[in-house]
Amino acid sequence: MYILAAKKQIYMRYLFGVLFLLPFFTFSQDKHLDSLISVYTQAQSDTDRINKYSDIASYLINKKEYGKALSYYKKILQTFSKTYPQKSIDVKNKIAYVFISTEKFDKADSVIREIQTESIKLNYAKGLGFAKRNLGLLNTFKGNYKEAVSYHLKALKIWESLQNKALISASYSDLGIVFFYQGNYEKAIYYWENALKTAPSKNTSDYINNCGNLSSAYIELGKYDEATKYAEKAIEYYKSRKQDYTNALLNLANIEYKQKEYIKSLAHYAEIIQFLEKNNTRNKDIANVYLNAALIYQEYGKPKEALLYVQKGYEKAQASGDKNELLHAYNNMGSVYAGGKNFEKAFEYANLYNGLKDSLNSMESQAQINELDKQYQTEKKEKENQLLSKQLEIQQIQGKQQRFFLLVSVVVLTLIGFLSIVLYRQNKLKQKANYKLAVKNKIIEEQHKDITDSIKYAQRIQQAIFPPSKVWFDLVPQSFVLFKPKDVLSGDFYWIEQNKDYIYVAAADCTGHGVPGALMSIVNYNLLNKAVLEQSMTEPAKILDAVNKWLTVSLHQTYNESTVRDGMDIALCALNKKTNQLEFAGAFNGGYIFKQDKSVTELKGNKHPVGAFMEEKITSFTNHTLSLDKGDKIYIFSDGYADQFGGLNGKKLKYKKLQEFITESLHMPMPEQKKYLEQKFIDWKGDLEQIDDVLIIGILV
């Protein structure tokens, strides 16, 4: 008989009702559609509008109005797909969820493949993770268990790299269902218990749903006390929140069936069926319940009712397109017909059952699934062993140090014992000297710690002024910043701002590196902000003129008092948002513009820095204006990359070589081009020391 294998279907309701839905959106059931639409009309930003549309669609999904929900998701894509590509990927994942919920697996597969391609192109790990997870779910439905495990493990590795506990827990749940379908209940329990351990909170639907899954597995193993404990925990959770608890109740009904308490079990099934028929339930969900109830009626001596429900379940299983539920239907049809002495029909469905089961659970597929799981467990164990080895290595080093200090102590004490009388006075003097030395060492250690802490704190301050990644990529999505400081602190810095008409981007190199350079970078960063944000300057040359003046006045430098001119080399671009016209001004630093035919135009800055001595006449900077086409690429940089010594002869790389590297990588997406240029720098430098801070900015127009 095949009643508790139906718990597989229950777990899928858990999965799509909570684990899959919650990472995409959350919503209060107390809100009504009219109020949501009203809130949308008051949204102040594009991001807010996207979120409000998602809330409306979420509400409609909870009401099972999937067609209307799709219409709102499509509105988001039509309006915002070009300006918010990552949010569009999130929305497409929700659309895939709707197709999965409505058993339109081919459409879901098409959308997921599209999501996967776009996520790889944008280097969007979260979108790619959900694409892999969705493909795992679809392959589970189709009975392709090896592919399902492979995709779920790929998703799990992405969540582990993102350190997202909620999604790690969800992937463990996904893997649990595949092994449950395979009849490997111990392995399913292993993954579901890991899902509970990694869950961020015990007071969530995700956590409770995995309790329900464990109840299902323990029923299959005949451990009814454990199964009842988890089932009752799930029922208590949902009852206290006045939520639908039919999934949890189904576990309890199955336990009662196993313990031959047929009247109690059928009473619970009647309650479950009434709710599911009333709430427009998916074919696979109601098929599962009909098929289970049929077997209970058969064992209870109600053959007519058994035949009625098994036929209802069979029809729904066929309509669902889920091979696992169809397997369930074949098995239960055979059981009911055999119980009614219709052995011809029973034999027919037994053959259908065995044929489908063999295709879903082939020995080769089982072996491949076990190998995938073994590989994951091995990788996980290797990481744990590496961590343990490091800990043992540290302990060994500490043990050697302790033995060394013990040996030294014994030698010293022995010498003192033999020579204490003769050398008493000298020993006293030595003790005093050692004490003074210890005090000095302590002072030095404290001073070193203070200096180190100060530098680390200064690093946090400097990093805090740099543009956050989100701000940067919101303004210039197709771009990269290659930034490699020579020391903890950097004299180079990158800067981005915008006003109504322009986006401003700068690559700057302040005098020196390390602590002096970092101090100058903070000063110059603030002066650039002052020019654009406070003084509303727009022309790059005028901005540099102003910063030049302010910096000279601020530093009070004179020829007689300074041996080094404190200042800044910089390449400053202003990109017109509407016309794609570029304005440029530079102090020593320049850049390149590469057209789509790979022709290059050099951006040349003035041959004097920002920052002057008080006695000097301040020289103005030159403004350059160029027209750009869509697809052109802009590169600005400091001198650290070109000045690096390396190669076979230990010579400078120089700008010609930098231009060659850029040309070689023009066909690459911007993130890949960054990796390419960075690797070229590392290869050129080899074992030599990095001599200066390195900064390159690339922007695709």
N, C-alpha and C positions, 0 to 999 in steps of 0.2 A: 504493500500500500504506500501511498505517496502523499500523505497529508502534510507532514511537517516540512517537506521540501518546499511547500508553498510559502514558508517563512522567507524564502528568497525574495518573493514578491513584496512581502511586508517591508523587508529591508530597503528595497528600491523606493518604496513610498517614503521611508525615512530619509533616504539619500536625497531625493529630489525635493521633498517638502522642506528640508532644513539645510542639510549640509551643502547642497549646491546653490541654493537660493540665497542664503545669508551672506556669503562673501560678496554678492553683487549689490544687494540693497536691503535695508531694514525699513520697517514701516509700522505705524501704530494702527491697529484695526479699528480704533475709535473714530478715525477721520472718514468723512464721506467724500464721494467723488466731486460734488459741487464745490465743497470747501477747498479741495485740492486744486481744482481748476482756478478758483479765485486766488489762491496763493500764488499760482504760476503767473498770473497776470501782473502781480506785484514784484516779480523777480527783478533784481537790479543789474545782474551780470549774466554773461553767457553760461558760465559755470553753474550759477544758481538755476538758470532755466533748464539746463540739462538735468540737474538733480531733481527738479520739480516734475519734469516729464517722466523721469524714471519712477518717481513716487506714484504718479498716476498709473503707470503701467503695472507697477507692483501691486497696487490695490486691485486692479482688474484681474491680474493673475490669481490673487487670493480668492477672487470671486469666480475663477475658472472662465473668465471671458477673454480667452486667449486671442481671438481675432482683433478685438479692440486694443488689447495690450500691444500687439504687433504694430498697429497703426501708429501708436505713440512712439515706439522705438524707431520706426521708419522716419517719423518727423525729425527726430534727433539726427539721424544720419543725413537726411536731405539738407538740414540747416547747418550742421556743425562738423561734418566729416572731414572737410579740408582744413579747418582751423584747429580742430582738436582731435588729431588722429588716434591718440591713445584712448581717449574717452569713447571714440567711435568703436574701437576694438572691444572695449568693455560692453558697449551696447550690443554689438554683434554676438558676444557671448551670451547675453540675455536672450537674444532672438533664438540662438541655438537651443537654449533651455526651453523656450516655448515649443519649438519643434519637437524636442525630446518628450516634453510633457504631453503633447498631442499625438505621439507615436508616429510622427512624420520623419523617420530616421534618415531617409535619403536627403531631404532638405537640410536636416541638421548637419549631416556629413559634409554637404557642399559649403555651408556657412563656416563650419569649423576649419575646413581646409583653407578657406580664404583668410580666416583669422590667423592661422598658423603662418601663412606667407607674409602677411602684413606685420605681425609681431616680430618675425625674424628681421624684416627690412628695417624696422624702427628700433631694433634691439630692446624690445619691450618684454622683459622676463615674465611679468605677471600675466600678460595676455597670452604668451606662449605656453605658460604653465596650465592655464585653463583650457587652451586648445588641446594640449596633450591629455588632460584629464577627460575632456569631453570625448575624445577619440577612444579613450579607455572604456568609457561608459557605453558608447555605441557598440564597440566590439564585444562587450559583455552581453548586451542584448542579442547580438547576432550569433552568439555562441563561439566567437573567435577568442578563446580564453588566453592563448599565448600572446596575441597582439594586445589584448586588454591589459595583461600584467606588464608587458613591455612599456605601454604608454603610461600606466599609472606609476611605474618606477621612475620614468623620465620626469613626470610631474613632481613626484616626491623629491627628487634631487634639486629641482628648481626651488621648491618651497624651502628645502634645507639651506640652500645658498642664500635665500632671502630671510632666513631665520623667522619665518612666519609660523608660529605654533599652531594657530587655528587651521591653516591649510595643510600643515604636516599631519595633524590629527585627521583631517578629511581624507587625505591620501591613504592613510592606514585603514580607514573605513572602506575605501574603494577596493583596496587589495583584499580585505576580509571577505567581501561579497564574492569575488572571483573564486577564491578557494572554497567558499561555502557552496557555490554552484558545482564545483568539482567534487564535492563530498569530502573534502579535507577539512573537517570541522576543527581539529586541533590547531591547524595553521590559521584558520579563520579567527579562532579565539585569540591566538597570539597577536594578530594584527589589531583586533578590536580592543584588546586590553592595552596595547600600545597607544591606540587612539584615545583611551581614557587617560592614560598617564601624561600624554602630551597636550591634552586639552587645556586651554588657558583658564577655564573656569568649570567647576562642577555644577553650577546653577544655570545651565543653558540647555536649550533643546538639543544641540549637537551632542552633548554629553549623555543626556537621557536616551537619545535615539540609539547610541552605541550600547547602552544598558539593554535596550530592547533586542539589539542584534545578538548580544551575548546570551540573552535568555533563549533565543531561537537556537543557537548552537548547542547550548546545554540540553535542550529538549532532544535534539538529534542524538546526543551521547547518552541519553537516559538519566541525566543528573537533574532530577526534577526539583530538588530543594534549591540548587543554585539557579535554575531557570525561573522558579517562582519568585525568588528574592529579587532578581533583576526586573521581572515583569511587573511586580507590585510597586517597585520603585518608580517605574515609568508611569503607571496608572496614577499613582499619588501625585506625581509632578503635574500631569495634565489636568487632573481634576481640580487641584488647588488653583489653577489658572483659568478654569472654565474653558479649556480648549478640547478639541476633538481628540479622544484617546482610543479610537477604534484599533489603531495599530498595536498599541500596548495590550488592549483587551484581547486581541486575537491570539497573542502568546498565551495568555491565561486560559483561553478556551482550548487551545491545543494541548496544554498540560492536562487539563481536565479530561480531554479525550484519551490521552495516553494512559491516564489512571482509571479509564473506563467509567468516568462520571458523565455519562452521555447526556442526561437531562440538563445538567449545569452547562455543559459545553454547547448544546444546541440552543439553550436560552441566550447565551452570549453571542452565538452566531446569528440568531434572529435579530438581536439588537444591532449587530455590525451590518448585516445585510440591509436592514431598514435605513440605516444612515447612508450607506454607500449608494443605494438606489435613488435616494432622495437628492443626493448632492452631485449628480452628473459625473460619476466616477469614471476614471479611465477603464478601458476594456480589460487590461491586464490585471488591475486591482480587483474588480468585481469577479473576474474569471477565477482568480485564486480562491476567493471566499466561497463561491458556488461549488467549486471542485472539492474543497475541504468538507463542506457541509454534506455533500453527497456521500462521502465515505462514512461519516458519522451516522447518517440515516441508515445506511446499509448495515452497519454493525448493530444498530439499535433495532433492526428488524422492520425497517420501513422501506421496502424495495421500490415502491412507486415514487416516493419522495426522492429517494436516492437517484433514480433514473432521470427525474425531472431536473434536479439540480446539476447532475453531471452533464446533461445535454446543454443546459444554459451555460455552464462553465466552458464547455468545448467550443460553443459558438463565439463566446467572448474571447477566448484564447486565440482562435483563428483570426478574429478581427484585429487583435492587438499587434500581430506581426512579431511577437517576442518568442523566439525559439525555446527559451527556457520554460515559458508558461505553456507552450504547445506540448512540450515533453511531459509536463505535469498533467495536461489534459489527456494525452494518449494513455498514460499509466492508469489514471483514475477511471477512464472509460472502460479499460480492460477489466479493472477490478469489479466495477459495478455490473458489467455484463456477465462476468464469471459468477458473481454472487447470484444473479438471476438465472443461471443455468443456460444462458445463451452463449455457448462455447465458441460458435463460429465467429460471432462479433468479438468476443473476448480475444480469440486468436488473432483476428485482423488488427485490433488495436495494440496487441502485444508486439506484433511485427513492426508496426509503425513506431512504437516506443523504442524498441531495440535498435531500429535503423537510425533514428534521430539521435539516440543516446550515443551510439558508436561514433557518429559524425562529430558530436560535441565533445566527447571525452576519449578521443583516440589515445593510444599509448604514447605515440610520438608527441602529441600535444601536451600530455601530462608531463612527459620527460622534459620538454622544452620549458614548460612553466616552472617545473622544479629547478631547472638549471638557472633560469632568470632569478628566481628567489634565492638560490644558492649564491649566485654572483653578488646580489645585493647584500646578503648576510655576510659574505666574505669581505666585501669592501668595508662594510660597517665594522666588522671585527678587526680588520687591518688598521682602521683609524683608531679604534680603541686600543689596540696593541701598541701602535706608535705612541699614543699618549702615555700608556703604561711604561713603555721603554724609556721615554723622556723622564718620567717620574723616578724610575729606578736609577737612571743615570745620575739624576740630581742627588738621589739618596746615596749613591756610591761615592760621588764627589764629596758630599758632606761627611760620609763615613771616613774617607781618606783624610779629610781635613781634621776631623776629630782625633783620628789615630795619630796624625802628625803632631797636633798640639799636645796630645797625651805623652808622646815620646819625648818631645822637647821638654815638657814639664818634669818628666822623670829624670832626664839628664841634668837639668838645672838643679833639681832637688838633691840629686846625688852629689854633684859638685859642691853645693852649699853644705851638704852634710860633712864632706871630707875637709873642706877648706873654711868652715864657719869660724873656727877659732883664729886661724892665721889671718884670714882676710875679712874679719868682721868690719873693720873700719871702711875698707875698700867697698865691701858689699853695701854698706849703708849709703856711701856716696853714689854707688851705681843705682840703688833703688831710687834715690832722689832724682838722678838724671833720667831714669826710666819714667818716673812720674811726670817730670816736666815734658818729656817727649810724648807721653800719652796725651797730656793736656793739649799740646800743640797739634797732635794728630787729630784729636777730637775737634779742635777749632777748625782745622783744615777741612775735615769731613763735613762739618756743619756749613762752612762757607761754600764748599762744593755743592752741597745739597741745595742751599739757598740759590746759588747761581743757576743750577739745573732747573729748579722749580720755577725760577723767574723766566728762564728761556722758554720753558713749556707753556707758562701762562701767557708770555708774549706771543707764542705761536698761536694759541687759541684766540687771542685778541686780533692778531693779523688775519687769521682765517675767517674770523667773524665779519670782517669788513669786505671780504671777497664776495662777489655775487653768488647767492645760492644756486645750485644746479637748476632748480625749478624755474627761478626767475630768468636765468640765462637762456634755457631752452624754450621758455614761453616766448621770448623775444626773437631768438634766432634758432628755430628748431633744428634746421639742417646745418650744424656747425660742430666744431670740436675745440677744446682748449688743451694743448699739450703743455703741462706745467711741471717742471722738475727742479725744485730748489737745490742749490749746492749744499746748504746747511739746513738746520731745523727752521731757521728764519730766512726770509728771502728779500732781496732788493727788487726783484721783478714782481709786478702785479698786473692782473688783468681787470678791466673795468667795463661796465655796461650800464647805460641809462637810456631813457627815452623821454620825449615830450610828444606833443600832438603830431608833429610832422616827421620827426627823425628818430632813428635808433643810433646811439653813440656807442662805439666799441673802441677800446684802446689796449695796446700792449706796451707796457712801460718798464723801464730799467733804471732804477735809482742808483745813485753813487754807492758802490760797495755792495757787499752781500752780508748775510748773517745779521747780527743785531743792528749795526749802523744802517744797512740797507733797509731793514724792516722798519726802522723809525722813519726814514725818509719816505718809504712807500705809504705809510699811514698819512703823513703830512700831505703828500701829493695826491693821494686818493681823495682826501677831504677837499682839497683845493679844486679838483675836477668837479666834484659834486657841487661845490659852491658856485662855480661858473655856470653850470647847466641848470641846477635846481633852484638856486637862490637868485642868480643874476640873469637867468633866462637867455644866456648866450646860445647862439645856434651855429655860427661859422667856426670850424675847427681851428683855423689860424687865430681868430680872435680869442678863442678859449685858451690856447697856448700862450698868447700874449699876456692875458690876464693872470694865468698861473705863474708865468715867468716873473711878472711884477710882484705878485703877492709873495712868492717864495723868496725872492731877493730881499724884500723888506722884512719878512719873517725871520730869516736866518742872520741878518745883519752882517754879512760877510764882507771883509775888505782884503785887499792884496796883502797888507802887512800882517794881518792876524790869521791867515789861513794858507796852508800849503796845498790844500785840495779844494777844488770847487765842488760844493755840495749841490747837486741838482738832479736832473732826470733826462734820459733819452726816451723818446716816446713816438709811437705811430698812432694817430687818432683819426678814426673814420666816422663820418656821419652819413647814414644811409636813409634817403628819403623813402618813406613808407609807400607813397603813392606812385612816384615816378621811377623808383629804383636808381635815381641819380646819386652818385657817390661824391662826397666832398672829403678831402684828405689834407692833413697837415702833419709834419713830422719834425722831430728834433733828433737828427742823426738816424734814427730808426726809420725804416721804410717798409716796403711790402711789394706784393705782386698781385696782378689781376690776370687770371687765366680765362680766356674765352672758351667756348665750347669746341672750337677747332684746335685747341691747345696753344694758340698764340698767346703771348704773354706781354703785359704792359707793366713796367716797373714803377712803383710809387716811391718817389724820392723826397726825403725830408731835408730840411735846412741843415747846414753844417755847423750848427751851434746848439748847445743844450738848453733846456729849460733851467733857469737859475743863473744868476750873474753876480759879480762883485759889485758892491755899492758904488765904486768909482766908475764902473763901465756905463757906457750908453747902451740901453737895452735895445736889442735888434728884433724887429718884427719877424713873424713867421709867415710863410707863403701858403696861400690856400689854393688847392688844386680841385678842379671839378671834372668828373668823368661820367659818361652815360653808360649804364650797365644793362645787359639783357638777362632775362630769366635763364638760369642755368650757368651764368658766370660764377667764378669762384674767387674769393678775396682771401689773401693770406698776409698777415702782419706778424711781426716777431721782434724779439730782442736779439742781441748779438751773441748770446750764450751758445746757441746751437752751432753757428758758423765758426765761432772761435775755438771750438773744442779740439784739442790735440788727439790724434789717434791714427788709425790706418796702419799700413805696413811700415811706414817711415816715421810715425809719430808727428805728423804735420797737422796744421790746422785744416779743418774741414772746408771752410770758406763758403761764401754765398752761392757760387756757381754750382757746387755739389748739392747744396740745399735745394736750389731750383731744379736740379735733375731729379732728386728724390720726389719732389712734389709732382713733377711731370709724370714720373713713372706710376704714381698712385692716383692720378686724376680720375680714373675710371671707377675707383672704389667709393662706396658710401663713406660719409664723413667719419663715423666711428672707426671704420676699418682703416681709413687713411691715417688717422691719429696713431693707431697701433703700428702701422707700417713705418711712419716717420720715427716713432719712439724706438722701434727695434733697430732701424738703421743707425740711430744715434748710439744705441748701446753697442752695436757691432763695431762702429767706428771707434768708439772710446776704448773698447777692450778692457784691459787691466789698468789703464791710466786713470788718474784722478779726474773727476769732473771739475773744471776750472771756474765755472760761473753758473749762475742760475740760467735755466732754459725756459723759454716761453714762445709758443707758436699758437696763433689763433687762425682757424680756417672757417669760412662762412660760404655756404651755397646760397646764391641769390634766388 
